[in-house]
């Protein structure tokens, strides 16, 4: 029997392919906005737990752990593997296998019994044209999973999401971000502090702003300057072009302050 060749060749595997209040003209939007905001005020979402998760960039190197005894699955968020390239030694005991799952475009790695190398490495090319270098430590008896996200794909999906949502959905997302003080894709967050103004017995001061192409969100601080409880009324505070109005409290005690969130059409005054 002829001994197996030790010549190293490159193998290329092709892969098959309090309650918010809305102006009367927005009454139909009220239930959705108020319910969503209250959920965000009272609950925190539980993040999904993955065995291994990495954020990669085109032509980047991805470190991971590959199982020494079981399968290792690698999945691309928003993308699929098109091909993989690795070196083959010609010795079955030193070569690991890569198998494609065509439905989702994932790949599965396996190493033979007695695989003596501490690491394995290969290149993967995706259907969206990205190339990654994978370098995995080989250890452990349990199956492994690796989830790979690409910041460029995430940014593109966010831009598409912003462009596809309705004005009502965009207003809901905006008021949520304003309440949490978080950045929002498609909006410029500005610390725009203006001098306080008096509206009846209320002192109102703008302390922040979110500027978008179609909507503008104003973060207001409202203080009750009287000795009586005052109901915060959007008819008093809302200006022309108001799309939505949200106040965490509906009644403001004497000398108390509260934040108020006002969403207007861009360019409204």
TORMI-963976 format. One record per residue (C-alpha): x, y, z; residue number from 0; residue in one letter. Coordinates in nm, 2 decimals. Layout:
N
<site><px>X</px><py>Y</py><pz>Z</pz><seq>NUM</seq><type>a</type></site>
...
END
This chain:
269
<site><px>0.00</px><py>0.00</py><pz>0.00</pz><seq>0</seq><type>x</type></site>
<site><px>0.13</px><py>0.34</py><pz>-0.09</pz><seq>1</seq><type>x</type></site>
<site><px>0.20</px><py>0.57</py><pz>0.20</pz><seq>2</seq><type>x</type></site>
<site><px>-0.02</px><py>0.89</py><pz>0.20</pz><seq>3</seq><type>x</type></site>
<site><px>0.15</px><py>1.19</py><pz>0.06</pz><seq>4</seq><type>x</type></site>
<site><px>0.27</px><py>1.47</py><pz>0.29</pz><seq>5</seq><type>x</type></site>
<site><px>0.25</px><py>1.73</py><pz>0.02</pz><seq>6</seq><type>x</type></site>
<site><px>0.05</px><py>2.04</py><pz>0.14</pz><seq>7</seq><type>x</type></site>
<site><px>-0.21</px><py>2.16</py><pz>-0.11</pz><seq>8</seq><type>x</type></site>
<site><px>-0.46</px><py>2.45</py><pz>-0.08</pz><seq>9</seq><type>x</type></site>
<site><px>-0.82</px><py>2.33</py><pz>-0.08</pz><seq>10</seq><type>x</type></site>
<site><px>-1.11</px><py>2.56</py><pz>-0.18</pz><seq>11</seq><type>x</type></site>
<site><px>-1.46</px><py>2.45</py><pz>-0.09</pz><seq>12</seq><type>x</type></site>
<site><px>-1.75</px><py>2.60</py><pz>-0.29</pz><seq>13</seq><type>x</type></site>
<site><px>-2.06</px><py>2.65</py><pz>-0.08</pz><seq>14</seq><type>x</type></site>
<site><px>-2.41</px><py>2.64</py><pz>-0.23</pz><seq>15</seq><type>x</type></site>
<site><px>-2.54</px><py>2.90</py><pz>-0.24</pz><seq>16</seq><type>x</type></site>
<site><px>-4.71</px><py>5.82</py><pz>3.33</pz><seq>17</seq><type>x</type></site>
<site><px>-4.92</px><py>5.81</py><pz>3.00</pz><seq>18</seq><type>x</type></site>
<site><px>-4.82</px><py>5.99</py><pz>2.69</pz><seq>19</seq><type>x</type></site>
<site><px>-5.08</px><py>6.22</py><pz>2.54</pz><seq>20</seq><type>x</type></site>
<site><px>-5.12</px><py>6.29</py><pz>2.17</pz><seq>21</seq><type>x</type></site>
<site><px>-5.29</px><py>6.58</py><pz>2.01</pz><seq>22</seq><type>x</type></site>
<site><px>-5.65</px><py>6.50</py><pz>1.90</pz><seq>23</seq><type>x</type></site>
<site><px>-5.54</px><py>6.46</py><pz>1.54</pz><seq>24</seq><type>x</type></site>
<site><px>-5.32</px><py>6.18</py><pz>1.65</pz><seq>25</seq><type>x</type></site>
<site><px>-5.58</px><py>5.99</py><pz>1.86</pz><seq>26</seq><type>x</type></site>
<site><px>-5.54</px><py>5.67</py><pz>1.67</pz><seq>27</seq><type>x</type></site>
<site><px>-5.16</px><py>5.67</py><pz>1.75</pz><seq>28</seq><type>x</type></site>
<site><px>-5.21</px><py>5.72</py><pz>2.12</pz><seq>29</seq><type>x</type></site>
<site><px>-5.26</px><py>5.36</py><pz>2.23</pz><seq>30</seq><type>x</type></site>
<site><px>-4.96</px><py>5.23</py><pz>2.05</pz><seq>31</seq><type>x</type></site>
<site><px>-4.72</px><py>5.51</py><pz>2.17</pz><seq>32</seq><type>x</type></site>
<site><px>-4.84</px><py>5.51</py><pz>2.53</pz><seq>33</seq><type>x</type></site>
<site><px>-4.83</px><py>5.13</py><pz>2.57</pz><seq>34</seq><type>x</type></site>
<site><px>-4.48</px><py>5.10</py><pz>2.41</pz><seq>35</seq><type>x</type></site>
<site><px>-4.33</px><py>5.38</py><pz>2.62</pz><seq>36</seq><type>x</type></site>
<site><px>-4.47</px><py>5.24</py><pz>2.95</pz><seq>37</seq><type>x</type></site>
<site><px>-4.33</px><py>4.90</py><pz>2.87</pz><seq>38</seq><type>x</type></site>
<site><px>-3.98</px><py>5.05</py><pz>2.81</pz><seq>39</seq><type>x</type></site>
<site><px>-4.02</px><py>5.25</py><pz>3.14</pz><seq>40</seq><type>x</type></site>
<site><px>-4.10</px><py>4.94</py><pz>3.34</pz><seq>41</seq><type>x</type></site>
<site><px>-3.91</px><py>4.65</py><pz>3.17</pz><seq>42</seq><type>x</type></site>
<site><px>-3.56</px><py>4.57</py><pz>3.05</pz><seq>43</seq><type>x</type></site>
<site><px>-3.52</px><py>4.33</py><pz>2.77</pz><seq>44</seq><type>x</type></site>
<site><px>-3.31</px><py>4.02</py><pz>2.84</pz><seq>45</seq><type>x</type></site>
<site><px>-3.02</px><py>3.99</py><pz>2.59</pz><seq>46</seq><type>x</type></site>
<site><px>-2.98</px><py>3.67</py><pz>2.39</pz><seq>47</seq><type>x</type></site>
<site><px>-2.70</px><py>3.45</py><pz>2.52</pz><seq>48</seq><type>x</type></site>
<site><px>-2.47</px><py>3.30</py><pz>2.26</pz><seq>49</seq><type>x</type></site>
<site><px>-2.18</px><py>3.06</py><pz>2.32</pz><seq>50</seq><type>x</type></site>
<site><px>-1.94</px><py>3.29</py><pz>2.13</pz><seq>51</seq><type>x</type></site>
<site><px>-2.02</px><py>3.63</py><pz>1.97</pz><seq>52</seq><type>x</type></site>
<site><px>-1.78</px><py>3.86</py><pz>1.78</pz><seq>53</seq><type>x</type></site>
<site><px>-1.81</px><py>4.18</py><pz>1.58</pz><seq>54</seq><type>x</type></site>
<site><px>-1.59</px><py>4.15</py><pz>1.27</pz><seq>55</seq><type>x</type></site>
<site><px>-1.48</px><py>4.37</py><pz>0.99</pz><seq>56</seq><type>x</type></site>
<site><px>-1.39</px><py>4.29</py><pz>0.63</pz><seq>57</seq><type>x</type></site>
<site><px>-1.05</px><py>4.12</py><pz>0.60</pz><seq>58</seq><type>x</type></site>
<site><px>-1.04</px><py>4.09</py><pz>0.98</pz><seq>59</seq><type>x</type></site>
<site><px>-0.92</px><py>3.80</py><pz>1.19</pz><seq>60</seq><type>x</type></site>
<site><px>-1.17</px><py>3.62</py><pz>1.41</pz><seq>61</seq><type>x</type></site>
<site><px>-1.06</px><py>3.43</py><pz>1.71</pz><seq>62</seq><type>x</type></site>
<site><px>-1.28</px><py>3.14</py><pz>1.84</pz><seq>63</seq><type>x</type></site>
<site><px>-1.29</px><py>2.80</py><pz>2.01</pz><seq>64</seq><type>x</type></site>
<site><px>-1.34</px><py>2.49</py><pz>1.81</pz><seq>65</seq><type>x</type></site>
<site><px>-1.46</px><py>2.17</py><pz>1.98</pz><seq>66</seq><type>x</type></site>
<site><px>-1.20</px><py>1.89</py><pz>2.00</pz><seq>67</seq><type>x</type></site>
<site><px>-1.46</px><py>1.62</py><pz>2.03</pz><seq>68</seq><type>x</type></site>
<site><px>-1.79</px><py>1.76</py><pz>1.87</pz><seq>69</seq><type>x</type></site>
<site><px>-1.91</px><py>1.99</py><pz>1.60</pz><seq>70</seq><type>x</type></site>
<site><px>-1.84</px><py>2.37</py><pz>1.59</pz><seq>71</seq><type>x</type></site>
<site><px>-2.11</px><py>2.58</py><pz>1.42</pz><seq>72</seq><type>x</type></site>
<site><px>-2.02</px><py>2.92</py><pz>1.27</pz><seq>73</seq><type>x</type></site>
<site><px>-2.31</px><py>3.15</py><pz>1.17</pz><seq>74</seq><type>x</type></site>
<site><px>-2.30</px><py>3.49</py><pz>1.00</pz><seq>75</seq><type>x</type></site>
<site><px>-2.56</px><py>3.76</py><pz>1.10</pz><seq>76</seq><type>x</type></site>
<site><px>-2.73</px><py>3.89</py><pz>0.79</pz><seq>77</seq><type>x</type></site>
<site><px>-2.50</px><py>3.70</py><pz>0.56</pz><seq>78</seq><type>x</type></site>
<site><px>-2.40</px><py>3.35</py><pz>0.45</pz><seq>79</seq><type>x</type></site>
<site><px>-2.08</px><py>3.16</py><pz>0.36</pz><seq>80</seq><type>x</type></site>
<site><px>-2.01</px><py>3.14</py><pz>-0.01</pz><seq>81</seq><type>x</type></site>
<site><px>-1.68</px><py>2.95</py><pz>0.01</pz><seq>82</seq><type>x</type></site>
<site><px>-1.41</px><py>2.84</py><pz>0.25</pz><seq>83</seq><type>x</type></site>
<site><px>-1.03</px><py>2.80</py><pz>0.18</pz><seq>84</seq><type>x</type></site>
<site><px>-0.79</px><py>2.59</py><pz>0.39</pz><seq>85</seq><type>x</type></site>
<site><px>-0.47</px><py>2.39</py><pz>0.36</pz><seq>86</seq><type>x</type></site>
<site><px>-0.49</px><py>2.02</py><pz>0.33</pz><seq>87</seq><type>x</type></site>
<site><px>-0.19</px><py>1.81</py><pz>0.44</pz><seq>88</seq><type>x</type></site>
<site><px>-0.30</px><py>1.49</py><pz>0.28</pz><seq>89</seq><type>x</type></site>
<site><px>-0.29</px><py>1.32</py><pz>0.62</pz><seq>90</seq><type>x</type></site>
<site><px>-0.64</px><py>1.24</py><pz>0.75</pz><seq>91</seq><type>x</type></site>
<site><px>-0.53</px><py>1.27</py><pz>1.12</pz><seq>92</seq><type>x</type></site>
<site><px>-0.41</px><py>1.63</py><pz>1.07</pz><seq>93</seq><type>x</type></site>
<site><px>-0.69</px><py>1.76</py><pz>0.85</pz><seq>94</seq><type>x</type></site>
<site><px>-1.01</px><py>1.91</py><pz>0.99</pz><seq>95</seq><type>x</type></site>
<site><px>-1.34</px><py>1.91</py><pz>0.79</pz><seq>96</seq><type>x</type></site>
<site><px>-1.57</px><py>2.19</py><pz>0.70</pz><seq>97</seq><type>x</type></site>
<site><px>-1.93</px><py>2.12</py><pz>0.59</pz><seq>98</seq><type>x</type></site>
<site><px>-2.18</px><py>2.37</py><pz>0.47</pz><seq>99</seq><type>x</type></site>
<site><px>-2.55</px><py>2.37</py><pz>0.58</pz><seq>100</seq><type>x</type></site>
<site><px>-2.71</px><py>2.52</py><pz>0.27</pz><seq>101</seq><type>x</type></site>
<site><px>-3.04</px><py>2.64</py><pz>0.41</pz><seq>102</seq><type>x</type></site>
<site><px>-2.89</px><py>2.90</py><pz>0.65</pz><seq>103</seq><type>x</type></site>
<site><px>-2.55</px><py>2.92</py><pz>0.49</pz><seq>104</seq><type>x</type></site>
<site><px>-2.37</px><py>2.82</py><pz>0.82</pz><seq>105</seq><type>x</type></site>
<site><px>-2.06</px><py>2.60</py><pz>0.83</pz><seq>106</seq><type>x</type></site>
<site><px>-1.97</px><py>2.32</py><pz>1.07</pz><seq>107</seq><type>x</type></site>
<site><px>-1.62</px><py>2.23</py><pz>1.17</pz><seq>108</seq><type>x</type></site>
<site><px>-1.50</px><py>1.89</py><pz>1.30</pz><seq>109</seq><type>x</type></site>
<site><px>-1.16</px><py>1.75</py><pz>1.38</pz><seq>110</seq><type>x</type></site>
<site><px>-1.06</px><py>1.38</py><pz>1.37</pz><seq>111</seq><type>x</type></site>
<site><px>-0.98</px><py>1.18</py><pz>1.68</pz><seq>112</seq><type>x</type></site>
<site><px>-0.62</px><py>1.23</py><pz>1.78</pz><seq>113</seq><type>x</type></site>
<site><px>-0.60</px><py>1.58</py><pz>1.62</pz><seq>114</seq><type>x</type></site>
<site><px>-0.27</px><py>1.70</py><pz>1.77</pz><seq>115</seq><type>x</type></site>
<site><px>-0.26</px><py>2.07</py><pz>1.66</pz><seq>116</seq><type>x</type></site>
<site><px>-0.36</px><py>2.33</py><pz>1.92</pz><seq>117</seq><type>x</type></site>
<site><px>-0.52</px><py>2.56</py><pz>1.66</pz><seq>118</seq><type>x</type></site>
<site><px>-0.69</px><py>2.54</py><pz>1.32</pz><seq>119</seq><type>x</type></site>
<site><px>-0.73</px><py>2.82</py><pz>1.07</pz><seq>120</seq><type>x</type></site>
<site><px>-0.90</px><py>2.89</py><pz>0.74</pz><seq>121</seq><type>x</type></site>
<site><px>-1.05</px><py>3.18</py><pz>0.53</pz><seq>122</seq><type>x</type></site>
<site><px>-1.42</px><py>3.23</py><pz>0.47</pz><seq>123</seq><type>x</type></site>
<site><px>-1.57</px><py>3.44</py><pz>0.19</pz><seq>124</seq><type>x</type></site>
<site><px>-1.94</px><py>3.55</py><pz>0.23</pz><seq>125</seq><type>x</type></site>
<site><px>-2.21</px><py>3.60</py><pz>-0.02</pz><seq>126</seq><type>x</type></site>
<site><px>-2.20</px><py>3.97</py><pz>0.04</pz><seq>127</seq><type>x</type></site>
<site><px>-1.84</px><py>3.98</py><pz>-0.05</pz><seq>128</seq><type>x</type></site>
<site><px>-1.67</px><py>3.99</py><pz>0.29</pz><seq>129</seq><type>x</type></site>
<site><px>-1.36</px><py>3.79</py><pz>0.37</pz><seq>130</seq><type>x</type></site>
<site><px>-1.27</px><py>3.67</py><pz>0.72</pz><seq>131</seq><type>x</type></site>
<site><px>-0.97</px><py>3.48</py><pz>0.86</pz><seq>132</seq><type>x</type></site>
<site><px>-1.07</px><py>3.24</py><pz>1.14</pz><seq>133</seq><type>x</type></site>
<site><px>-0.81</px><py>3.12</py><pz>1.40</pz><seq>134</seq><type>x</type></site>
<site><px>-0.97</px><py>2.88</py><pz>1.65</pz><seq>135</seq><type>x</type></site>
<site><px>-0.82</px><py>2.71</py><pz>1.96</pz><seq>136</seq><type>x</type></site>
<site><px>-0.90</px><py>2.34</py><pz>1.96</pz><seq>137</seq><type>x</type></site>
<site><px>-1.03</px><py>2.23</py><pz>2.30</pz><seq>138</seq><type>x</type></site>
<site><px>-1.32</px><py>2.09</py><pz>2.49</pz><seq>139</seq><type>x</type></site>
<site><px>-1.56</px><py>1.80</py><pz>2.45</pz><seq>140</seq><type>x</type></site>
<site><px>-1.89</px><py>2.00</py><pz>2.40</pz><seq>141</seq><type>x</type></site>
<site><px>-2.02</px><py>2.14</py><pz>2.07</pz><seq>142</seq><type>x</type></site>
<site><px>-1.94</px><py>2.51</py><pz>2.01</pz><seq>143</seq><type>x</type></site>
<site><px>-2.13</px><py>2.79</py><pz>1.84</pz><seq>144</seq><type>x</type></site>
<site><px>-1.98</px><py>3.11</py><pz>1.70</pz><seq>145</seq><type>x</type></site>
<site><px>-2.20</px><py>3.40</py><pz>1.59</pz><seq>146</seq><type>x</type></site>
<site><px>-2.03</px><py>3.66</py><pz>1.37</pz><seq>147</seq><type>x</type></site>
<site><px>-2.17</px><py>4.01</py><pz>1.31</pz><seq>148</seq><type>x</type></site>
<site><px>-2.03</px><py>4.27</py><pz>1.08</pz><seq>149</seq><type>x</type></site>
<site><px>-2.06</px><py>4.64</py><pz>1.17</pz><seq>150</seq><type>x</type></site>
<site><px>-2.10</px><py>4.74</py><pz>0.81</pz><seq>151</seq><type>x</type></site>
<site><px>-2.40</px><py>4.51</py><pz>0.76</pz><seq>152</seq><type>x</type></site>
<site><px>-2.55</px><py>4.63</py><pz>1.09</pz><seq>153</seq><type>x</type></site>
<site><px>-2.52</px><py>4.99</py><pz>0.97</pz><seq>154</seq><type>x</type></site>
<site><px>-2.68</px><py>4.91</py><pz>0.64</pz><seq>155</seq><type>x</type></site>
<site><px>-2.97</px><py>4.73</py><pz>0.80</pz><seq>156</seq><type>x</type></site>
<site><px>-3.03</px><py>5.02</py><pz>1.04</pz><seq>157</seq><type>x</type></site>
<site><px>-3.04</px><py>5.27</py><pz>0.75</pz><seq>158</seq><type>x</type></site>
<site><px>-3.29</px><py>5.05</py><pz>0.57</pz><seq>159</seq><type>x</type></site>
<site><px>-3.50</px><py>5.02</py><pz>0.89</pz><seq>160</seq><type>x</type></site>
<site><px>-3.51</px><py>5.40</py><pz>0.93</pz><seq>161</seq><type>x</type></site>
<site><px>-3.62</px><py>5.44</py><pz>0.57</pz><seq>162</seq><type>x</type></site>
<site><px>-3.90</px><py>5.18</py><pz>0.59</pz><seq>163</seq><type>x</type></site>
<site><px>-4.08</px><py>5.27</py><pz>0.91</pz><seq>164</seq><type>x</type></site>
<site><px>-4.40</px><py>5.48</py><pz>0.92</pz><seq>165</seq><type>x</type></site>
<site><px>-4.40</px><py>5.83</py><pz>1.07</pz><seq>166</seq><type>x</type></site>
<site><px>-4.59</px><py>5.69</py><pz>1.37</pz><seq>167</seq><type>x</type></site>
<site><px>-4.33</px><py>5.41</py><pz>1.43</pz><seq>168</seq><type>x</type></site>
<site><px>-4.05</px><py>5.66</py><pz>1.39</pz><seq>169</seq><type>x</type></site>
<site><px>-4.21</px><py>5.89</py><pz>1.65</pz><seq>170</seq><type>x</type></site>
<site><px>-4.24</px><py>5.59</py><pz>1.89</pz><seq>171</seq><type>x</type></site>
<site><px>-3.88</px><py>5.50</py><pz>1.85</pz><seq>172</seq><type>x</type></site>
<site><px>-3.78</px><py>5.87</py><pz>1.90</pz><seq>173</seq><type>x</type></site>
<site><px>-3.98</px><py>5.91</py><pz>2.22</pz><seq>174</seq><type>x</type></site>
<site><px>-3.83</px><py>5.59</py><pz>2.36</pz><seq>175</seq><type>x</type></site>
<site><px>-3.47</px><py>5.71</py><pz>2.28</pz><seq>176</seq><type>x</type></site>
<site><px>-3.55</px><py>6.06</py><pz>2.43</pz><seq>177</seq><type>x</type></site>
<site><px>-3.68</px><py>5.90</py><pz>2.75</pz><seq>178</seq><type>x</type></site>
<site><px>-3.37</px><py>5.68</py><pz>2.79</pz><seq>179</seq><type>x</type></site>
<site><px>-3.13</px><py>5.95</py><pz>2.67</pz><seq>180</seq><type>x</type></site>
<site><px>-2.99</px><py>5.72</py><pz>2.40</pz><seq>181</seq><type>x</type></site>
<site><px>-2.86</px><py>5.79</py><pz>2.05</pz><seq>182</seq><type>x</type></site>
<site><px>-3.09</px><py>5.70</py><pz>1.76</pz><seq>183</seq><type>x</type></site>
<site><px>-3.00</px><py>5.61</py><pz>1.41</pz><seq>184</seq><type>x</type></site>
<site><px>-3.10</px><py>5.89</py><pz>1.17</pz><seq>185</seq><type>x</type></site>
<site><px>-3.11</px><py>6.16</py><pz>1.45</pz><seq>186</seq><type>x</type></site>
<site><px>-2.85</px><py>6.40</py><pz>1.57</pz><seq>187</seq><type>x</type></site>
<site><px>-2.85</px><py>6.43</py><pz>1.95</pz><seq>188</seq><type>x</type></site>
<site><px>-2.78</px><py>6.79</py><pz>2.05</pz><seq>189</seq><type>x</type></site>
<site><px>-2.74</px><py>6.94</py><pz>2.40</pz><seq>190</seq><type>x</type></site>
<site><px>-2.94</px><py>7.24</py><pz>2.30</pz><seq>191</seq><type>x</type></site>
<site><px>-3.00</px><py>7.44</py><pz>2.62</pz><seq>192</seq><type>x</type></site>
<site><px>-3.22</px><py>7.75</py><pz>2.60</pz><seq>193</seq><type>x</type></site>
<site><px>-3.32</px><py>8.01</py><pz>2.86</pz><seq>194</seq><type>x</type></site>
<site><px>-3.63</px><py>7.92</py><pz>3.05</pz><seq>195</seq><type>x</type></site>
<site><px>-3.96</px><py>8.08</py><pz>2.95</pz><seq>196</seq><type>x</type></site>
<site><px>-4.29</px><py>8.13</py><pz>3.14</pz><seq>197</seq><type>x</type></site>
<site><px>-4.61</px><py>7.97</py><pz>3.02</pz><seq>198</seq><type>x</type></site>
<site><px>-4.87</px><py>8.07</py><pz>3.27</pz><seq>199</seq><type>x</type></site>
<site><px>-4.75</px><py>7.93</py><pz>3.61</pz><seq>200</seq><type>x</type></site>
<site><px>-4.51</px><py>7.69</py><pz>3.44</pz><seq>201</seq><type>x</type></site>
<site><px>-4.14</px><py>7.76</py><pz>3.38</pz><seq>202</seq><type>x</type></site>
<site><px>-4.04</px><py>7.57</py><pz>3.07</pz><seq>203</seq><type>x</type></site>
<site><px>-3.68</px><py>7.52</py><pz>2.95</pz><seq>204</seq><type>x</type></site>
<site><px>-3.55</px><py>7.33</py><pz>2.65</pz><seq>205</seq><type>x</type></site>
<site><px>-3.25</px><py>7.12</py><pz>2.76</pz><seq>206</seq><type>x</type></site>
<site><px>-3.19</px><py>6.89</py><pz>2.46</pz><seq>207</seq><type>x</type></site>
<site><px>-3.29</px><py>6.81</py><pz>2.10</pz><seq>208</seq><type>x</type></site>
<site><px>-3.30</px><py>6.52</py><pz>1.86</pz><seq>209</seq><type>x</type></site>
<site><px>-3.28</px><py>6.64</py><pz>1.50</pz><seq>210</seq><type>x</type></site>
<site><px>-3.39</px><py>6.42</py><pz>1.21</pz><seq>211</seq><type>x</type></site>
<site><px>-3.48</px><py>6.46</py><pz>0.85</pz><seq>212</seq><type>x</type></site>
<site><px>-3.86</px><py>6.45</py><pz>0.91</pz><seq>213</seq><type>x</type></site>
<site><px>-3.90</px><py>6.48</py><pz>1.29</pz><seq>214</seq><type>x</type></site>
<site><px>-3.75</px><py>6.69</py><pz>1.57</pz><seq>215</seq><type>x</type></site>
<site><px>-3.76</px><py>6.58</py><pz>1.94</pz><seq>216</seq><type>x</type></site>
<site><px>-3.75</px><py>6.84</py><pz>2.21</pz><seq>217</seq><type>x</type></site>
<site><px>-3.65</px><py>6.75</py><pz>2.57</pz><seq>218</seq><type>x</type></site>
<site><px>-3.81</px><py>7.00</py><pz>2.81</pz><seq>219</seq><type>x</type></site>
<site><px>-3.77</px><py>7.06</py><pz>3.18</pz><seq>220</seq><type>x</type></site>
<site><px>-4.10</px><py>7.20</py><pz>3.33</pz><seq>221</seq><type>x</type></site>
<site><px>-4.13</px><py>7.35</py><pz>3.68</pz><seq>222</seq><type>x</type></site>
<site><px>-4.44</px><py>7.44</py><pz>3.86</pz><seq>223</seq><type>x</type></site>
<site><px>-4.39</px><py>7.79</py><pz>4.01</pz><seq>224</seq><type>x</type></site>
<site><px>-4.72</px><py>7.80</py><pz>4.18</pz><seq>225</seq><type>x</type></site>
<site><px>-4.84</px><py>7.67</py><pz>4.52</pz><seq>226</seq><type>x</type></site>
<site><px>-5.10</px><py>7.44</py><pz>4.36</pz><seq>227</seq><type>x</type></site>
<site><px>-5.08</px><py>7.11</py><pz>4.17</pz><seq>228</seq><type>x</type></site>
<site><px>-5.09</px><py>7.18</py><pz>3.79</pz><seq>229</seq><type>x</type></site>
<site><px>-5.19</px><py>6.93</py><pz>3.53</pz><seq>230</seq><type>x</type></site>
<site><px>-4.94</px><py>6.91</py><pz>3.25</pz><seq>231</seq><type>x</type></site>
<site><px>-5.15</px><py>6.97</py><pz>2.94</pz><seq>232</seq><type>x</type></site>
<site><px>-5.01</px><py>6.92</py><pz>2.58</pz><seq>233</seq><type>x</type></site>
<site><px>-5.25</px><py>7.20</py><pz>2.47</pz><seq>234</seq><type>x</type></site>
<site><px>-5.05</px><py>7.44</py><pz>2.67</pz><seq>235</seq><type>x</type></site>
<site><px>-4.70</px><py>7.31</py><pz>2.59</pz><seq>236</seq><type>x</type></site>
<site><px>-4.74</px><py>7.17</py><pz>2.24</pz><seq>237</seq><type>x</type></site>
<site><px>-4.65</px><py>7.41</py><pz>1.96</pz><seq>238</seq><type>x</type></site>
<site><px>-4.75</px><py>7.41</py><pz>1.59</pz><seq>239</seq><type>x</type></site>
<site><px>-4.65</px><py>7.10</py><pz>1.41</pz><seq>240</seq><type>x</type></site>
<site><px>-4.66</px><py>6.87</py><pz>1.72</pz><seq>241</seq><type>x</type></site>
<site><px>-4.67</px><py>6.50</py><pz>1.64</pz><seq>242</seq><type>x</type></site>
<site><px>-4.66</px><py>6.35</py><pz>1.99</pz><seq>243</seq><type>x</type></site>
<site><px>-4.63</px><py>6.46</py><pz>2.35</pz><seq>244</seq><type>x</type></site>
<site><px>-4.52</px><py>6.25</py><pz>2.65</pz><seq>245</seq><type>x</type></site>
<site><px>-4.49</px><py>6.34</py><pz>3.02</pz><seq>246</seq><type>x</type></site>
<site><px>-4.39</px><py>6.08</py><pz>3.28</pz><seq>247</seq><type>x</type></site>
<site><px>-4.62</px><py>6.25</py><pz>3.53</pz><seq>248</seq><type>x</type></site>
<site><px>-4.96</px><py>6.41</py><pz>3.45</pz><seq>249</seq><type>x</type></site>
<site><px>-4.99</px><py>6.62</py><pz>3.77</pz><seq>250</seq><type>x</type></site>
<site><px>-4.70</px><py>6.84</py><pz>3.88</pz><seq>251</seq><type>x</type></site>
<site><px>-4.68</px><py>6.93</py><pz>4.25</pz><seq>252</seq><type>x</type></site>
<site><px>-4.60</px><py>7.28</py><pz>4.37</pz><seq>253</seq><type>x</type></site>
<site><px>-4.24</px><py>7.38</py><pz>4.30</pz><seq>254</seq><type>x</type></site>
<site><px>-4.18</px><py>7.04</py><pz>4.14</pz><seq>255</seq><type>x</type></site>
<site><px>-4.00</px><py>6.97</py><pz>3.81</pz><seq>256</seq><type>x</type></site>
<site><px>-4.04</px><py>6.71</py><pz>3.55</pz><seq>257</seq><type>x</type></site>
<site><px>-3.91</px><py>6.62</py><pz>3.20</pz><seq>258</seq><type>x</type></site>
<site><px>-4.15</px><py>6.65</py><pz>2.91</pz><seq>259</seq><type>x</type></site>
<site><px>-4.08</px><py>6.51</py><pz>2.56</pz><seq>260</seq><type>x</type></site>
<site><px>-4.23</px><py>6.69</py><pz>2.26</pz><seq>261</seq><type>x</type></site>
<site><px>-4.20</px><py>6.56</py><pz>1.90</pz><seq>262</seq><type>x</type></site>
<site><px>-4.26</px><py>6.80</py><pz>1.61</pz><seq>263</seq><type>x</type></site>
<site><px>-4.23</px><py>6.79</py><pz>1.24</pz><seq>264</seq><type>x</type></site>
<site><px>-3.89</px><py>6.91</py><pz>1.13</pz><seq>265</seq><type>x</type></site>
<site><px>-3.89</px><py>7.28</py><pz>1.07</pz><seq>266</seq><type>x</type></site>
<site><px>-4.19</px><py>7.35</py><pz>1.29</pz><seq>267</seq><type>x</type></site>
<site><px>-4.17</px><py>7.63</py><pz>1.54</pz><seq>268</seq><type>x</type></site>
END
